[in-house]
């Protein structure tokens, strides 16, 4: 299940962060990191079938001195 704050990869290869769930499993609002010559971020709706994958975060502790 996709949740607010999840980092996703779109089928276009672009990365995005889910900002809001409009309808779970159907449509979301996301900040999309566009793959253009100039780096840009847009806020747009993303349909569930446009999402290729969801990233899972893993914590790695820093070494202590």
N, C-alpha and C positions, 0 to 999 in steps of 0.2 A: 504494500500500500504506500502511495506517495503522500508525504506530509509537508507542511510548510517548513521552509528552510532546507529542504533536500536539494542536493546538487544533482543535476541530471545532464544526460547527453542526448541531444536531439538526433534524429535520423540524418540531418544535414551535416552532422559532425560538430555543431556548435554546442557550447556548454551553457547552462542556465541554472538559476536558483529559483525555486518555487517561492513566490511571495504570498500567494493566497490560493485557496482551493475554492473554486466557484461551484463545482459539482464533482464530488469524489469519483475517480475513475473515468471522468468525462472531459473536464476542461479546467485549466489552471491559469493563473496570472503568474508570469515569470519575468525575471530580469535576464535577458539573453545577451551573451557576449558574442557579438557579431564577428564573423570571419571575413572582414573586408580589409582593404589596404590600410585604412585608418581604423584604429581600435575604437569601437563604439559599443555602448550598452543600450539596449532598448527594452522597454517594458511592453509586453504583448501577451495575448492569450496563447496558450499551447493546448492542443487537444491530446488526449491520452495516446492516440495512435501515432502521434508525431515523436513520441519519446522512445529512444533506443535502449537506454539503461539508466539506472539510479546508482550513484556512488555510495559506498559504505565507508564510513569513517572509522579509522582504527587509531587509538591513542598509543603513542610510543613514548615512554618515560625518558627524560633526559638523564644521563649518567650523573651521579652525585660525586662530589670531590671528597 
